[in-house]
Amino acid sequence: MTAVPAPITDGRALVDRAMRDTADRLDPLTRRVVAYHLGWTDADGRPAEAGGKALRPALALLSARAAGTPYETALPGAVAVEFVHAFSLLHDDLMDGDRTRRHRPAAWTVFGPSAAILGGDALLTLAANLLLDEHTRGAHWAARALTAATQRLIAGQALDLGFEQRDHVTLDECLAMAADKTGALLACACSIGAMLGEGPARLVTALTGFGSELGLAFQLVDDLLGVWGSPGTTGKPVLSDLRARKKSLPVVYALNAGTAESERLAELYADPGTPSEETLREMARLVEAAGGRDWAAAEADRRIASAERYLDESGMDHHIAAEFRDIALFVTARDH
């Protein structure tokens, strides 16, 4: 399993404690769903070991340091972006019909669809309240940025769902969807700490650009894992994205490659029947043969290189920039 770099573990206990304290504001029934989804408890409410990479909180905390303020300045933002991310996953699992999340049943399969929807709504509300509780210019700046990122995330999810009803999706459309669905929140996570610390606009702009590019790299790697990842590490069934006929980035590249493999892949994607394991393996082979796998890996590397250029333009301390680079490398090297 890919080693988690130090910046992601630094401050994690601080964020976890703040998340639990904030979740205590919820009614008992909703908190039970949220606690399970976040990995704090099992289905019966007994304590469990939390999972997840805590990538967004780590970026938020680091961005406060980039602005010359302590981790604690970014704590409301770190919790808020993680709550928005958790909200999106609760709803995403239900919309996609995914029955597992991090190696155990998804929350909607345990508590029911309605409870999962309410749990996601509650997390979104808590995220907004956390920033509104901070009566500073930086908190107002951060709240507006998080709201805008959430709106883009929702728009990206709507596009993703709309792709399921279409036979043809262009690569530019798919990249735009990923920039909204994944890139917007990561961009906010990378800059929200600097906003809360009332850092210079130049720094916030650079961190936002870094996060946008990092978000696309993250999605590209996620899409590769959705086809070729190991279920033992991803926590998802083998070939899960192909089984759901998701128009992920490597798939869309392959469908638009104009090769014989592209045509065959399009035929299989248009078939309304449930694909057999043999068909799923053929789909994976066709995506790879049409260049989708190699393109996605190369594009992820290109996006990371672009993200690093934003760091060079940020004017931040080079030690902190190195920590951002470590996280970027973790994103592209991860196996889950």
C-alpha positions in Angstrom: 0.0 0.0 0.0 1.2 3.5 -0.8 2.8 5.2 2.2 1.0 8.3 3.5 3.3 11.3 3.6 3.9 13.2 6.8 1.8 16.3 6.0 -1.3 14.2 5.8 -0.8 12.7 9.3 0.3 16.0 10.9 -2.7 17.7 12.5 -5.0 14.7 11.7 -5.8 14.2 15.4 -6.7 17.9 15.7 -9.1 17.7 12.8 -10.6 14.4 13.9 -11.4 15.8 17.4 -12.9 18.9 15.9 -15.0 16.9 13.5 -16.4 14.7 16.3 -17.1 17.8 18.4 -19.0 19.4 15.6 -20.9 16.3 14.7 -22.2 16.3 18.3 -24.5 19.1 17.3 -26.6 16.7 15.3 -29.6 14.8 16.5 -28.8 11.3 17.7 -30.3 9.4 14.7 -28.5 11.6 12.1 -25.2 11.5 14.0 -25.3 7.7 14.0 -25.4 7.7 10.2 -22.7 10.3 10.0 -20.4 8.5 12.5 -20.7 5.3 10.6 -20.1 7.0 7.3 -17.0 8.7 8.6 -15.7 5.4 10.0 -16.0 6.3 13.7 -18.4 3.5 14.5 -19.7 0.2 13.2 -23.3 -0.4 12.1 -24.3 -0.9 15.7 -22.7 2.3 17.0 -19.7 0.6 18.5 -16.3 2.5 18.2 -14.4 1.6 15.0 -11.1 2.6 13.4 -11.7 5.5 11.0 -10.6 5.1 7.4 -10.0 7.6 4.6 -6.9 9.5 3.5 -7.8 12.9 5.1 -6.3 14.5 2.0 -8.5 17.7 2.0 -8.0 18.6 5.7 -4.2 18.1 5.3 -4.2 20.5 2.4 -6.3 23.0 4.3 -4.0 22.9 7.3 -0.9 23.2 5.1 -2.4 26.2 3.3 -2.6 28.1 6.6 1.1 27.5 7.1 1.7 28.8 3.6 0.1 32.0 4.7 2.3 32.2 7.8 -0.4 31.3 10.3 -0.6 28.2 12.6 -2.6 25.0 11.8 -5.3 26.0 14.2 -6.3 29.0 12.0 -7.4 26.6 9.3 -9.2 24.1 11.5 -12.8 25.3 10.7 -11.9 25.1 7.0 -10.3 21.7 7.3 -13.4 20.3 9.0 -15.7 22.1 6.6 -14.1 20.8 3.4 -14.0 17.2 4.8 -17.7 17.5 5.7 -18.6 18.6 2.2 -16.5 15.8 0.8 -18.3 13.3 3.1 -21.7 14.7 2.1 -20.8 14.2 -1.6 -19.8 10.6 -1.0 -22.9 9.8 1.0 -25.1 11.0 -1.9 -22.8 9.7 -4.6 -22.9 6.1 -3.3 -26.7 6.2 -3.3 -26.9 7.7 -6.8 -24.5 5.3 -8.3 -25.9 2.3 -6.4 -22.5 1.5 -4.9 -22.9 -0.9 -2.0 -19.5 -0.7 -0.5 -17.3 2.2 0.8 -13.9 1.6 2.3 -14.2 -2.1 2.6 -17.6 -2.2 4.3 -21.3 -1.6 3.4 -22.1 1.9 2.3 -24.2 3.9 4.7 -27.4 3.8 2.6 -27.4 0.0 2.6 -27.2 0.0 6.4 -29.5 2.8 7.4 -31.6 3.2 4.2 -31.6 5.7 1.4 -33.6 8.4 3.2 -31.3 8.4 6.3 -28.2 8.6 4.0 -29.7 11.6 2.2 -30.4 13.3 5.5 -26.9 12.5 6.8 -25.4 14.2 3.7 -27.7 17.2 4.1 -26.6 17.5 7.8 -22.9 17.4 6.9 -23.4 20.2 4.3 -25.2 22.4 6.8 -22.5 21.8 9.5 -19.8 22.8 7.0 -21.5 26.1 6.4 -22.1 26.8 10.1 -18.5 26.1 11.0 -17.3 29.0 8.8 -20.2 31.3 9.8 -19.3 30.8 13.4 -16.0 32.6 12.7 -16.6 36.3 12.6 -13.6 37.4 10.6 -13.0 38.7 7.1 -11.1 35.6 6.3 -14.0 33.4 7.4 -16.4 35.3 5.1 -13.9 34.8 2.2 -13.6 31.1 3.0 -17.4 30.6 3.3 -18.0 32.2 -0.1 -15.2 30.0 -1.6 -16.6 26.8 -0.1 -20.1 27.6 -1.3 -18.9 28.2 -4.8 -16.9 25.0 -4.8 -19.9 23.0 -3.5 -22.1 24.5 -6.3 -19.5 23.4 -8.8 -19.2 19.9 -7.2 -23.0 19.5 -7.6 -22.9 20.7 -11.2 -20.2 18.2 -11.9 -22.2 15.4 -10.4 -25.2 16.5 -12.5 -23.0 16.3 -15.6 -21.7 12.9 -14.6 -25.2 11.6 -14.2 -26.3 13.2 -17.5 -23.4 11.4 -19.3 -25.1 8.1 -18.4 -28.0 9.0 -20.7 -25.8 9.9 -23.7 -24.1 7.7 -26.2 -21.4 10.2 -27.0 -19.4 12.4 -24.6 -16.4 14.4 -25.7 -13.1 14.3 -23.8 -13.3 18.1 -23.2 -16.8 17.6 -21.6 -15.5 14.9 -19.4 -12.5 17.0 -18.3 -14.8 19.9 -17.5 -17.0 17.5 -15.4 -14.0 16.3 -13.5 -12.8 19.8 -12.9 -16.1 20.6 -11.3 -16.9 17.4 -9.5 -13.4 16.8 -8.0 -11.2 19.7 -8.8 -13.3 22.5 -7.3 -13.4 21.1 -3.8 -9.7 20.2 -3.8 -8.9 23.7 -5.1 -10.9 25.1 -2.1 -9.1 22.8 0.3 -5.7 24.0 -0.9 -6.6 27.6 -0.4 -9.1 27.8 2.4 -6.5 27.9 5.2 -4.8 30.8 3.5 -8.1 32.6 3.3 -8.9 32.0 7.0 -5.4 33.3 7.7 -6.1 36.4 5.5 -3.1 35.6 3.4 -2.3 37.6 0.2 -4.5 37.2 -2.8 -1.5 36.2 -4.9 -0.9 33.2 -2.6 -4.6 32.2 -2.5 -4.8 32.4 -6.3 -1.7 30.2 -6.7 -3.0 27.6 -4.2 -6.4 27.5 -6.0 -4.6 26.8 -9.3 -2.5 24.2 -7.7 -5.6 22.5 -6.2 -7.5 22.6 -9.5 -4.7 20.8 -11.3 -4.2 18.4 -8.4 -7.9 17.6 -8.5 -7.8 16.6 -12.1 -4.8 14.4 -11.4 -6.6 12.9 -8.5 -9.6 12.1 -10.7 -7.5 10.6 -13.4 -5.8 8.2 -10.9 -9.2 7.4 -9.4 -10.5 6.5 -12.8 -7.5 4.3 -13.5 -8.1 2.5 -10.2 -11.8 2.2 -11.0 -10.8 -0.1 -13.9 -7.5 -1.6 -13.0 -7.3 -1.2 -9.2 -7.1 -4.1 -6.8 -10.4 -4.6 -4.9 -8.3 -5.4 -1.8 -6.9 -1.9 -1.7 -9.6 0.2 -3.4 -12.5 -1.4 -1.4 -14.5 -1.6 -4.6 -15.5 -4.6 -6.7 -13.1 -5.5 -9.6 -13.8 -3.5 -12.8 -16.4 -1.5 -10.9 -16.5 1.5 -13.2 -17.0 -0.7 -16.3 -19.7 -2.7 -14.6 -21.6 0.6 -14.0 -20.6 1.7 -17.5 -19.3 5.0 -16.1 -17.9 7.3 -18.7 -14.7 7.9 -16.8 -11.8 9.8 -18.3 -9.8 6.8 -19.7 -13.0 5.3 -21.1 -14.1 8.5 -22.8 -10.6 8.9 -24.3 -10.8 5.4 -25.6 -14.3 5.9 -27.0 -13.1 8.9 -28.9 -9.8 7.4 -30.2 -11.3 6.5 -33.5 -10.0 2.9 -33.6 -11.5 -0.5 -34.1 -11.3 -1.0 -30.4 -13.2 2.3 -29.8 -16.0 1.0 -32.0 -16.2 -2.3 -30.2 -16.1 -0.6 -26.8 -18.9 1.7 -27.8 -21.0 -1.4 -28.8 -20.4 -3.0 -25.4 -21.2 0.3 -23.6 -24.5 0.6 -25.5 -25.6 -2.9 -24.6 -28.3 -2.6 -21.9 -27.7 -6.0 -20.5 -25.7 -6.9 -17.4 -22.1 -7.5 -18.6 -20.5 -10.8 -17.8 -17.1 -11.0 -16.1 -15.7 -12.0 -19.5 -17.2 -8.9 -21.1 -15.9 -6.7 -18.4 -12.4 -8.0 -19.0 -12.8 -7.4 -22.7 -13.9 -3.8 -22.0 -10.8 -3.2 -19.9 -8.6 -4.6 -22.7 -10.3 -2.4 -25.3 -9.9 0.7 -23.2 -6.2 -0.1 -22.8 -5.8 -1.0 -26.5 -7.4 2.3 -27.6 -4.9 4.2 -25.5 -7.1 5.2 -22.6 -4.9 3.8 -19.8 -1.6 5.3 -21.1 -3.3 8.7 -21.8 -4.8 8.9 -18.3 -1.5 8.1 -16.6 0.4 10.6 -18.8 -2.3 13.3 -18.3 -2.2 12.8 -14.5 1.6 13.4 -14.6 1.0 16.5 -16.8 -1.5 17.9 -14.4 0.9 17.4 -11.5 3.6 19.2 -13.4 1.2 22.1 -14.0 0.2 22.1 -10.3 3.9 22.4 -9.4 4.3 25.5 -11.6 1.6 27.2 -9.5 3.7 26.5 -6.4 6.7 28.1 -8.1 4.6 31.3 -8.7 3.2 31.4 -5.1 6.0 33.0 -3.3 5.6 30.6 -0.3 8.4 29.2 1.8 10.1 26.5 -0.2 9.9 24.0 2.7 6.1 24.3 2.7 6.0 24.1 -1.1 7.9 20.8 -0.8 5.2 19.5 1.5 2.6 20.4 -1.1 4.7 18.5 -3.7 4.9 15.5 -1.4 1.1 15.4 -1.3 0.9 15.7 -5.1 3.2 12.8 -5.5 1.1 10.8 -3.0 -2.0 11.5 -5.1 -0.4 10.1 -8.3 1.3 7.1 -6.7 -1.6 5.9 -4.5 -3.2 2.5 -5.0 -6.5 3.3 -3.3 
